[in-house]
């Protein structure tokens, strides 16, 4: 039943792509261009859930290409979050196939893009997008068994989430911090650093509750 529902969802999303593409051809200035990008990203997810990785990769790459056409460097010299979302979709497709070298390369590009979009002089405590990307990089490096790098990225993510959590406009909650702490705990577990691992897992659990 789930397989049928996913196939049906894919069909609906593909119909939506055709509709949004037609509307954009008729009115290139359509203000809802982000809906096409979101649909590409959703298609990448739905295809990934069905293990249709070639199609998932195709749609994620379309999302990246289209987002860069919509949010050009001329108009948005620091970048745009829709581009980051599209890159994240492709990185997830790579990770689902254990293509960790490609996933890491893309995540590193995302980290640089995040830092350009949310520079330190304007965001002295960082930004949730930077923290999320650090956490993702930590997980990718752990999967590559590059544990020192995984731990460094993971600790950076946790520290940034801790700094952002008390700030009401940072859009960070306990769950985001708990997930980052859990990922760092998993890295410590892989490194057989059991005392640190237990401390992190206990803190993560308390935040989830």
N, C-alpha and C positions, 0 to 999 in steps of 0.2 A: 504493500500500500504506500509506504514511504517513497519507493522508487517511482511509482505512478505520479505521486504528488510533485516530486522534484521534476519529472519530465514535463508535467503540466505547467509548473512554474517557469521552466525554461522557455516553453512555447509562448507564454504570456509576455515574458520579458523580451523575447525576440520580436514579438509584435509591437511592443512599446518602443523598441529601438527604431523600427521602421517608421512608426508614427512620429517620434521626436525628430528623426532625421529629415522626414518630409517637411515638418513644420519649420525646421531650421533653414531648409532650402528656400522655403517661401518667405521667411523673415529671418535673415541672418542676425538681426539685432534682438532676437527673442530673449527676454530676460531670464528665462528658465532653462538656459543651456545646461545648467548643472544636473537637471533631471536625466539627460542623456548619459552623462558621466556616471551618475548613481546607478542607472540601469545596466551599463556595461559592467560596473563593479559587482552588481547583484548577479549578473549572468556568470561572471567569473566564479563567484561563490557557489552558485547552484551547480555549475558544471564540475567544480572541484568536489562537491559533495557526492556527485555521481561517478567520480574518478575519471571524468572526461577531461584529462589534464591538458591535452592539446587545445581543445576548445576554450578551457579556462584561461590558458596562457594567451590565446588569441584575443579574448575579450579584455583581459587585463592590459595587454599591450595597446589595444584600441583605446582604452580609457586613458592611458598615459599620453598617447599621441594626440587624442582629442583635447585633453585638458591643457596641453601645451599650446594647442592652436587657439583655444578660448582665452587662456590666461597667459598671454605672451610676455616675454621679458621686457618689451617696450612699455606695456601697460602696467606690469607688475614686476618691477626690477628685482624685488626681494623674493619673488615667488608667490605661491598661492597654496592654500590648504587642500584644494581639490587635486592638485598635482601630487601632493603627499599621499592622499587617500588612494589614488590610482597606483602609485608606486607600492604602497602597502599591500594592495590586492595582489599584485604580481609577486611580491616577496612571499606572501602566504601560499600562493600556488607553488612556487619553488620549494618552500619548506615542506609542503605536503608530499612532495616527491623525493624528499631527502637530498635535494640539490642545494646543499648548504653553502657551497662556494658562491653560487650565483645569488642565493638569498642574502648572504653576508655582504657581498659587493653592493647589492641594491640598498640594503639597510644602511651601509656606510654612506652611500650617496644621499639617502634620506636624512641622515644625521647632519650632514653638511648643509642640506637644504633647509632643515629645521633651524639650524643656528643662524642661517642667513635671514630667514623669515622672522625669527624671534631673537634679535641680537642681545648680547649681554648688557649693553648700556641701557636698553629699554626694559629688559627682563632680568634684573640682577639675580633673582632666585631661580631662573630658568623658566620653562614652560612645559605644560603637560605633554605636548607633542614630542619635545626633546626627551623627556623622561620615559615616555612609552617606547620611543625608538631605542634608547639605551637599554631598556629591559629586553626588547626583542633581540637586539644584538647580543646581549648576554646569553640568551637562550640558544641562538644560532651558534655562537662560539662553544657553548657547552656541548652541543650536538657534534661539533667538530673535534671535541675533546681538547680544545685549546682553553684550558681551565683558568690560567691567570688572566687572560683577556676577558673571559666570561665573568669572572669575579669582579674585575675592575668596572666593566660596563654595568653589572648588576648593582654594585655598591653605588655607582653614580646615579642610577635610576632611583634607588631607595632614598638616597640623600636628597635628591631633587623633589621627589614626592613629599618627603617629610617637610621640606621648606615651603612647599606650595599648599599643603593641606590646610593650614590655619587661615589662608587668604580666601575670603568669600568669592572673589572674582576669578580665582584660578581654575574653577571647574574641576576640582580634584576631590574625590571622596575617600572614605576609608577602604573601599573595595579596591580602588586603584593602587593604593599603598599596599594593601594585603597581598594582591597578586604579584607586585614587584618583590615583596619580601619572600613570598613563596618561591618565586623563580630563583632568587638568590640562595634560598635554602636548598633548592635542588642542585645548584652548582656546588655548594659546600658538601652536600651528600656525595656527589660524584667524586669530589676531592678527598672523601673520607675524613672531613673535618666535622666530626659528629657533634661535638659540643656546640659549635656555632650553628650547625644545622638545626639542632633541637631548639635552641633559643629562637631562631628565626621562624621555625614552624609554629612554635607556641604563640609568638607574637602575631603571626599571620592568622592563626585560628581565632585568636581573641578579637581581631579586627573583623573577621567574617561573621562572628556571632552577634 
